[in-house]
């Protein structure tokens, strides 16, 4: 995604104070994207009540964003390399702001789903440019400080997103219910658009790869054929066409592999660099990222529904309950990268999977033991255990996946990691209809809602624990010492964009 550019190391660029304004602008955009993902989760039950959205529409409000983002991510990065990072960044943030307005003023659930798809597509234009602009704007000796700031922004967004969403929903500003969680993006987006046009310098890659629109189309089509029947199947009684569509998705993915292989041979610019999968650690790491995304996609949506619908908690109470989890993730992530992985290597990631699974099982037990009378402080222990396990995984995992990837493919590998994580998340959100809503009756009396949602939450968490067991097994194929990278494999900036998506998972 990023490229070496002589402009970045020139004395004129080093002396230009404007670059710090540019940094503040692109970091604000990254923060806005991250918060927008985490802020929505906490408001989902309010959207469902106020807008009258069905359960499948609720899934698409979250999964649609992840799917559109994943499908357009690599293409967005390449468009910036070809046509200019500043141009694509401004186009992306402008479109993101418009999509946020459409979300905030959505007249019905269908319009909200469509606006969320547009929002994800615009984020796919905006987000890849952030680190490319930083790379092209700052000299090498300043990038360590800049990427440190980026990490702080990710942590702040992960913690503040759910709380901000809870407060905006709870306050019910101007009687708008959940809508301010989207409308808050408007002044921020307009300001970033105006200042970005003034302070960000244009840059392009010296040699940009060509677009692979056919690859993007096949990926999107395959995922839609898989996800749409999963989300609608329960409501429609699992019709035959749904099974045919899901089977057809496998055919589309097979066609994607064949096409990408021929495109690589023809012009060397495929959407997916298939040669990367010959690297054992990369192939295993991609599998871990995808499956981990599935687990987190399931957990965070059902967790929100469990607290607010099943237990009847307010958005603010639910948002505050998640604070210990976010703090535990951030703390454990810092320790894993700085102290644990350099000493114990791959075992830290595997321990993280087991610790997180233990936290999930503890949560199931507490939910069963306390039932509808469980208190936020009683959830703190399983959430902290889960957060520690997740922190041990998310921070060092990207380095582990990239550790044996050659320098020339580091950018493609980073983009692919980010993409499959979002695809896994979208798939997990689609599976919620099976592992959560599938065990809830269609017609519940008010007295039956709480127990039904508690039972469904426990059922979904059993699946999450099982998936974490699969992740533990897959991690055995990662390098024993993830920190010992192949020469030049993955620059800090290329890996930092994946850290931002990990921050979305924390929310």
N, C-alpha and C positions, 0 to 999 in steps of 0.2 A: 504494500500500500504506500509506503514511503520510499523516497529515492534520494540518493546523494546529490546535492545541488551546490555548486560552487558559490551561489549567492549567499547561502547560509553562513559561510565562513569568511565573508569579506569584511574588512574593517568598517565599511560604511554601514553594513547591516548590524554589526556588533554595537556600534555607537548609536544606533537609531533607537531612541526611547519609545518610539511608537509601537515597537514590538510588544511591550508590556501591556499596552492598551489592547492590542490584538489578542494577546494571551487571555486577558480578562474576558474578552468577548466570546472567544471560542470555548473557554471553560464554562461560561454562563450557559452557552448552548448545550454543552455536555451535561451540565447539572439539570437543565430544564428537561432534557430527554430522560435522564435517569429518574428524576422525581416524578415525571409524568407516568412512568410505568408503575412505580411503587405507590403513588398516590391513588391510583385507580382501584387497586385491590381492596383497600379499606372501605371504599365507597360503594362497592358492588351491591351489597344488600339494599342500600338506599336507592340506588338506580333501579334495582329490581322492583322495589315497592312503588316508587314514584312514577317510573316510566311504564310500569306494567310489562316488563321484559320477561320472556320465558327463560327457562333454565338454559336452553341451547343458545339463546341470544346473549345471555350473561357470559357464557363460555366464549362466544365469538367476540365480545367486546374486549376481552383480554387476549385470546388466541389470535384474533385477526391482526392485532398490532404486531405480535411476535412473528406471525407468518409473513406479513408484508415486509417487515424489517429484514427477516432472514433472506427472503427471496431477492431483495434489492441491494443487499449490503455490498457484495463484491462488485456488482455493476456500478453502484454509487461511487465506490473508490476509484474504479477505472475511469468513469466519466470525469472525475476531478483531475486525474492524471492527464487526460486528453484535452479537456476544455478549460481547465483552470480550477484550482481548489477554491479560490475565493468566489468565483462565479457559482460553483455548485453549492458551496456553503450558504451563500446568500439566497440562492434559489430554494435550498432545503429548509432553511430557517423561515423564509417567507411562507413556503407551503405548509410547514409545520404550524405556524401561527394561524393561517387560514383554517387548517383542519381542526385546530383547537377551538376556534370560534364555531365551526360547524358542530363539533361535539357539544359545546356548551349550549348551543341553541337548537339542538336536535329536537324535532317535533315528535319523533317516535323511535322505538328501539331499532328499527331497520335503518333509519338515518344515522343513528349513533354508531351502529356496526360499520356502515359504509365510511363514516368519517374517521373511525379508528383505523380502518384499512389504509385510508389516505394518509393519516398521521404516521403510521408505520413506514409507508413508502417514502414520505418526506424525511423521516428520521434516517432512513437508509441513504439518502443523499447527503444529509448534514453530518452525521456522526463520523463517517470515514475521513472527512476532510479535517476534523479537529486535530488529530495527531500528525497528519500530513502537513498542515499549516505550521504547527509547532516545529516539526522537523526542518521545514524549509525556511523558517524565520529565525531560529535560534542557533548560534554556533554550538559545536559539539560540547565544549566545556560547560555550557549553561544548561544542557538538556537534563542532567541529573536532577538539578534543582526544580526544573519545570515539571518533570514527571513525578517528583515527590509531591508537588502541589496538586497534580492530577489525582494522585492516590488519596490525598486529603479530601478533595472534592467528591470522589466516589464514596468515601466513608460518610461524609456529611449528608450526601444525597440519600444513601441507604437508610440512615437513621431518621432524617427529617421528613422524607417522603410520606411514610405512613402517618406520622404525627400531624403534618400539615394537612393531609387529606382528612384525617379525623376531625381536626379543628374546623376546617372549612365546611365540612358536612354538618358538624354539630351546631355551628353558629347559624346556619341557614340564612346566609346574607341576602337581604332584600327578598326573602322568601323564595330563593332560587334553588333550595335543597342542595343537591350534589353538583350543580352546574359550575359553581366557582372553581372546582378543582381543575376544570379545563380553561375557564375564562381568565384565570390568573396568568396564563401563558401569553395573553394578548399584549399587555404593556411591556413585558420582558422581551417578547419576540420583536416587537416594533423597535424598541430601543436597540436591541442587538443588530437588527437589520440596518438601521441608520448609522450606528457607530462602526459596524463591520465594513460598510461600504467606504467609510472614511479612513480607517486605520489598518485594515488587513491588506497586505501586499499580495499581488497575484503571483502564483507559481504553478508550474507544470512539470511533469516528469520528463527527463531527457528522452526516454524511450518508453512510451506507454503501450501496454498490450491492447489488442483490439477487443471490442465488445463481443460477448457471446450471448446474444439475445435468445437464440434457440435453446441454449443450456438453461437460461433463466426461465424460459417458458416451460420447459419440461420439468424442472424442479418444482415450480409453482403448481403446475397441473397435477403432478404426482401427489403433492401434499394435499391439495384440495380434494382429490379423489379419495384420499385416505381419511382426512379430517372431517369432511362434511358428513359422511355417513355415520361417523362415530358420534358427532354432536347431535345429529337429528334422529339417529336410529331409534333411540328409546321412545321419543315422542311419537314416532310414526309406526311403532310396532315392529321394528327391524325388518323392513321390506327386502325382497330379493335383490332389487337394484342396488341396495347398499352393499351387500356382499360382493356383487359383481363389480361395483366401483372400487372397493378396497382391493380386490384381486387384480383389477386393471391397473391400479397404482403400481403394483410390482412390475407389470409389463412396461409402464412408462419409465420407471427407474432403470430397468434393464436397457431400454432404448437410450436413456441419458448416458449410461456408461459407454455404450457402443459409439454414440455420437461424440462424446468427449474424447474418446480414444482416437477417433478419426480426425477430429479438429486439432488435437495436439500434434498429430503427424503432419497435418496440412499447413498450419500457420503458427503453431507453438503458443497459442493464446486461448486455451480452454478455460471455461468457468471453474472447473475442478481439475487440479493437477493430479491425475491418477497415479503418476509415478511416486507420489508421496506415500501411497499406501503400501509400497514395497518396504518402507521403513517400519519395522515392527512396532517400535515405541509410538510412532505417530498414529498408525492404524489403531492400536489399542487405546491411545489417548483420545482419539476421535470417538471411539465407541464409549469411553467413559464420559466424555463431555455430553454426548447425545443422551445416554441413559440417565445421567445426573440431571440434565435439563428436564427429562420426563418426570423424574421423582419430584423435583421442585415445582414443576408446573401443577402437578396434582396437589402437593401439600399446601401451597400458599392460598389457592382458591378455596379448598375445602376447610382450611383453618379459619379463614375469614367468615365463611358461611356458618361454621360450627359456633363461633363466638357470638355473631350478631343475630343469626336466625335461630339456631338451636338453643343457645343460652339466653338470648334476648338482650345482649349487652349493647350499649351505645357505641358508635364509631370511636369516640374518644377513649372509652374504657378498653376497647379492643386494641386501639393503636398503642396505648401505654403498655399494655400487656406484652407487646412485642419488643419493647425497648431492651430488656435483658438479653434477648436473642441477638439483636443487632450488635450490642456491645461485646457479647461473647465472640461473635464472628470476627469483629475487627481486632480484638485482642489476640485471639488464637492465630489469626492470619499473620499478624506481625511477628509473633513468636515462631511460627512454622518456617517462615522464609529466612529470618535472621539467625535463628539459633538451632532449630530442630532438624530441618532438612539437610543443612550442611554436615550435621553429625550422623544422622540416622538414615538419610536418604528416603527411598521409596516407602520404607516402613511407616513413615509419618503419614503419608497419604492413606495407606491401608488402615492404620490406626484410626484415622479420621472417619473412614467409612464405618468401622465397627463402633466407634464412639457415637456417631450420629445415629446409627441403627439402635444402639442402646437407649439413646434419648427418645427415639420414636416409640420404642417398646414401653419405656417408662411413662410416656405421655398416654399411651393406650390404657395402661393399668390405672393411672390416676383418673382418666376420664371415666373408666368403668367404676372405680371405687367411689368417687365423689358425685358422679352423675350430674344432674342439673344444678347442683349446689356448689360446684367447684368454684374457687375464687382465683383471681389473677395471681396472687402470691403463691398459690399452690401449683400453678403452671410454671413458675419461675425455674424450678429445678430441671424438669425435662427440657425446657427451652434453652437453658444455659448449656446443658449437656449436648443438645443438638447443635447449638451455635458453635461450641468448641470444636465439635467434629467437622462441621462445615468449614470453619476457618482453617483447619488443618488441611483441607482439600483444595479450596478455591484459589488460594494464593499461589501455592507451588505447582498446581496442576499444569498451568500453561507452559511453564518452563520445562516440566517433564515431557510434555507432548512435543515441544520444539527442540528438545536437547540434541537429537540426532538428525535434525533436518538441515540440509546444506544451505549455505548463505543465499544462493540464488533463488531458492524457493521459500525463504523465510516469510516474505510478505504474503504470498499465496496461502501458506500454511496458517498464518495468523488469521487471515480473513476467513478461511474455511473453519477454523476452530470456533470463531465467533458465530458463523452462520449455523453450524450444526447445533450449537448450544441453544440458539433461538428456535431452531426447528424442533429440537427435543422438548423445549418448553411449550411450544404450540401443540405438539403431540400429547404431552401430559395434560394440558388443559382440555384437549379433546377427549381424553380417556376419563375425565371426571364424570362424564355422563354414564360411564360403565361402572367405575369403582365406587362412586358416591351416589349419584342420582339413581343408579340402577337398583339400589337397595332401599330406596324411599318410595313409599306408596304414592299412588297418583292422587288420591282424595284423602287428605288428612284433616281431622278435626283440630281446632287450636290446641287442644290438650295433647294431641299426638305428635305435633310438629317437633317439640323439643326432644323427646326420646328418640324419634326417628332420625333426626339430624345427628344426635350424639352417637347412635349406633352406626350411621353411615360414615361418620368421621373416623370411628375406630376401625371400620372395615377398610376404608381408604388408606389408613396408616399402616395396616398390615401389608398392603401392597407396596407402600413406600419402603418399609423395612426390608421386604423381599428384594426390591430393586437395589437397595444399598448393599445387600449381600452379593448381588451380581456384580456391582461396581467393585467390591473388594476382590473378587476373583479376576476381573479384567485388569485390575491394577498390577497384577503379578507380571504382566508383560511390559510394564514401564521400566525405564532404566533404573538400576539400583541407586545411582547417584544422579538425580535429575539436574542438579546444578552444574554438572560437568558437560557443557554443551559442545557440540561440534563447532568448529571454528566459524564464528560470525553468525551462528544460527539464531536469528531473531533478535532484533535490537530492542532496547527497553520500550521504545515508543510503540513498536509493533505488538508487544505483549501487553502494554498498558490498556489498549482498547478492549482486550478480553477481560481485563480487571473491571472495566466499567460495566460490562454485562454481568459479571459476577456480583457487582453491587446491586444490580436489578434483582437478582435472585434473593439477596439478603432482605430486600423490601417485600 
